[in-house]
């Protein structure tokens, strides 16, 4: 459900911390049009951040020059380490079970439980949750946005200090089929937990 904007937005009105329109957009051509439309609308390169998932976090995106975008790797990073520790705990449990039968059974159950937790955690995708937690997004919104992100949608954060700019930003996103949420403060995502920050066009400058 989209939060309602209480009044007709007038030009020049400001919030102490500004506003952020969060868009949940489908990946693809519509996303590129939405980003281009927001930049043409006057949303600056530092006020717009796209968060998306890619198998190759270094692959450049076709956004307007200077646009901030954060790539969350679409893989199970850390899987090998977690699986390795799980295997060590299983072997240790078996050794204790055979060499110290009196306490071995208890330790065996303990180590097997630890191994199961590590193995399960290795296959859980982190998604965009760490970024949303870093922003201080309320849990109910974070769950909704992370769920959409895991289903293949892309997050856009368009910030402005002008309340009158909200309508144009929302219309630009809605036109491309995005869901919109208005937050009454500025949100500027940072790359955390293995995510990578890029600026569109940096590969050409490099």
C-alpha positions as CSV (number, residue, x, y, z in Angstrom):
1,X,0.0,0.0,0.0
2,X,1.3,3.4,-0.9
3,X,1.5,6.1,1.8
4,X,-0.7,9.0,0.9
5,X,0.7,12.5,0.6
6,X,-1.5,14.6,2.9
7,X,-1.8,17.8,0.9
8,X,-1.4,19.1,-2.6
9,X,2.4,19.6,-2.9
10,X,3.3,23.3,-3.5
11,X,6.5,24.5,-5.0
12,X,9.3,25.5,-2.6
13,X,8.1,23.8,0.5
14,X,10.8,21.9,2.4
15,X,11.2,19.2,5.1
16,X,14.0,19.6,7.6
17,X,15.5,16.3,6.5
18,X,13.9,16.2,3.1
19,X,11.9,13.4,1.4
20,X,12.7,10.2,-0.3
21,X,10.5,8.4,-2.8
22,X,11.3,4.7,-2.8
23,X,10.4,2.9,-5.9
24,X,10.1,-0.9,-6.5
25,X,10.6,-1.3,-10.2
26,X,10.8,-4.2,-12.6
27,X,14.3,-4.8,-13.9
28,X,14.9,-4.0,-17.6
29,X,14.1,-1.3,-20.1
30,X,11.4,0.3,-17.8
31,X,14.0,0.7,-15.1
32,X,16.4,2.5,-17.5
33,X,13.6,4.8,-18.6
34,X,12.6,5.5,-15.0
35,X,16.2,6.5,-14.1
36,X,16.6,8.6,-17.2
37,X,13.2,10.3,-16.4
38,X,14.2,11.1,-12.8
39,X,17.5,12.6,-13.9
40,X,15.8,14.7,-16.5
41,X,13.3,15.8,-13.9
42,X,16.2,17.3,-11.9
43,X,17.0,14.6,-9.4
44,X,20.7,14.9,-9.0
45,X,23.3,12.2,-9.3
46,X,23.9,12.2,-5.5
47,X,20.2,12.2,-4.7
48,X,19.3,9.1,-6.7
49,X,20.5,5.6,-5.9
50,X,19.5,2.4,-7.6
51,X,20.0,-0.9,-5.8
52,X,19.9,-4.0,-7.9
53,X,21.2,-7.6,-8.0
54,X,23.7,-9.0,-10.5
55,X,25.8,-12.1,-10.8
56,X,28.7,-10.0,-11.8
57,X,28.9,-6.9,-9.5
58,X,31.4,-5.3,-11.7
59,X,29.3,-5.3,-14.9
60,X,28.4,-1.7,-15.8
61,X,24.8,-0.5,-16.0
62,X,23.5,1.8,-18.8
63,X,22.3,4.6,-16.5
64,X,23.0,8.3,-17.1
65,X,26.5,9.5,-16.3
66,X,27.2,9.8,-12.6
67,X,24.1,7.9,-11.4
68,X,24.8,6.1,-8.1
69,X,24.0,2.4,-8.1
70,X,24.7,-0.4,-5.7
71,X,25.0,-4.0,-6.8
72,X,24.1,-6.8,-4.4
73,X,25.9,-10.0,-5.6
74,X,23.5,-12.7,-6.8
75,X,25.4,-15.6,-5.3
76,X,26.0,-17.4,-2.0
77,X,29.2,-15.7,-0.9
78,X,30.8,-17.3,2.1
79,X,29.2,-20.7,1.3
80,X,32.6,-22.5,1.2
81,X,33.7,-21.1,4.6
82,X,30.4,-22.0,6.3
83,X,30.3,-25.5,4.8
84,X,33.9,-26.0,5.9
85,X,33.1,-25.1,9.5
86,X,30.0,-27.3,9.4
87,X,32.1,-30.3,8.2
88,X,34.7,-29.7,11.0
89,X,31.9,-29.7,13.6
90,X,30.5,-33.0,12.3
91,X,33.9,-34.7,12.3
92,X,34.7,-33.3,15.8
93,X,31.3,-34.6,17.1
94,X,32.0,-38.1,15.7
95,X,35.5,-38.1,17.3
96,X,34.1,-37.2,20.7
97,X,31.4,-39.8,20.4
98,X,33.9,-42.6,19.8
99,X,36.8,-41.5,22.0
100,X,34.9,-40.2,25.1
101,X,31.5,-42.0,25.2
102,X,30.5,-40.5,28.5
103,X,30.4,-37.0,27.2
104,X,30.7,-37.8,23.6
105,X,26.9,-38.2,23.0
106,X,26.2,-34.8,24.4
107,X,29.0,-33.1,22.5
108,X,28.0,-35.0,19.3
109,X,24.5,-33.5,19.5
110,X,25.9,-30.1,20.2
111,X,28.3,-30.1,17.3
112,X,25.7,-31.5,14.9
113,X,23.3,-28.7,15.9
114,X,26.1,-26.1,15.2
115,X,26.8,-27.7,11.9
116,X,23.1,-27.7,10.9
117,X,22.9,-24.0,11.8
118,X,25.9,-23.1,9.7
119,X,24.8,-25.3,6.8
120,X,21.4,-23.6,6.8
121,X,22.8,-20.1,7.0
122,X,25.1,-20.8,4.1
123,X,22.2,-21.2,1.8
124,X,20.2,-18.2,3.0
125,X,20.4,-15.2,0.7
126,X,21.1,-11.9,2.5
127,X,19.3,-9.8,-0.1
128,X,19.0,-6.1,0.5
129,X,18.2,-6.4,4.2
130,X,21.6,-5.2,5.5
131,X,21.3,-2.0,3.4
132,X,17.8,-1.3,4.7
133,X,18.9,-2.0,8.3
134,X,21.8,0.5,7.8
135,X,19.2,3.1,6.7
136,X,17.0,2.5,9.8
137,X,14.0,1.4,7.7
138,X,11.1,0.1,9.9
139,X,11.0,-3.8,9.9
140,X,7.6,-4.0,8.2
141,X,8.8,-1.9,5.3
142,X,12.2,-3.6,5.1
143,X,10.5,-7.0,4.9
144,X,8.2,-5.9,2.1
145,X,11.0,-4.2,0.1
146,X,13.5,-7.1,0.6
147,X,10.8,-9.6,-0.4
148,X,10.2,-7.7,-3.6
149,X,13.9,-7.4,-4.2
150,X,14.3,-11.2,-3.9
151,X,11.6,-11.6,-6.5
152,X,13.7,-9.7,-9.0
153,X,12.5,-6.1,-8.5
154,X,14.9,-3.2,-8.2
155,X,14.9,-0.5,-5.5
156,X,15.2,3.2,-6.4
157,X,15.8,5.9,-3.8
158,X,15.1,9.4,-5.1
159,X,15.7,12.2,-2.6
160,X,14.5,15.8,-2.6
161,X,14.2,18.7,-0.2
162,X,11.4,20.1,-2.2
163,X,7.9,18.7,-1.4
164,X,6.7,20.1,-4.7
165,X,9.0,17.7,-6.5
166,X,7.4,14.6,-5.0
167,X,4.5,14.4,-7.5
168,X,6.8,14.5,-10.6
169,X,9.1,11.8,-9.1
170,X,6.1,9.5,-8.2
171,X,4.5,10.0,-11.6
172,X,7.8,9.1,-13.4
173,X,8.1,5.9,-11.4
174,X,4.4,5.0,-11.7
175,X,4.5,5.5,-15.4
176,X,7.1,2.7,-15.6
177,X,5.0,0.3,-13.5
178,X,6.8,0.9,-10.2
179,X,5.3,0.8,-6.7
180,X,6.1,4.0,-4.8
181,X,6.5,4.8,-1.1
182,X,7.2,8.3,0.3
183,X,9.5,8.6,3.3
184,X,9.7,11.9,5.2
185,X,13.5,11.9,5.4
186,X,16.4,11.6,3.1
187,X,17.7,8.1,2.6
188,X,21.1,7.6,0.9
189,X,21.9,3.9,0.8
190,X,25.5,2.7,1.4
191,X,27.0,-0.6,0.2
192,X,27.3,-3.1,3.1
193,X,27.7,-6.8,3.4
194,X,29.5,-7.4,0.2
195,X,27.5,-5.0,-2.0
196,X,29.4,-2.8,-4.4
197,X,28.9,1.0,-5.1
198,X,29.3,2.3,-8.6
199,X,28.9,5.5,-10.5
200,X,27.5,5.1,-14.1
201,X,30.2,5.9,-16.6
202,X,33.1,5.3,-14.3
203,X,34.4,2.5,-16.5
204,X,34.7,5.0,-19.4
205,X,36.5,7.5,-17.3
206,X,38.8,4.8,-15.9
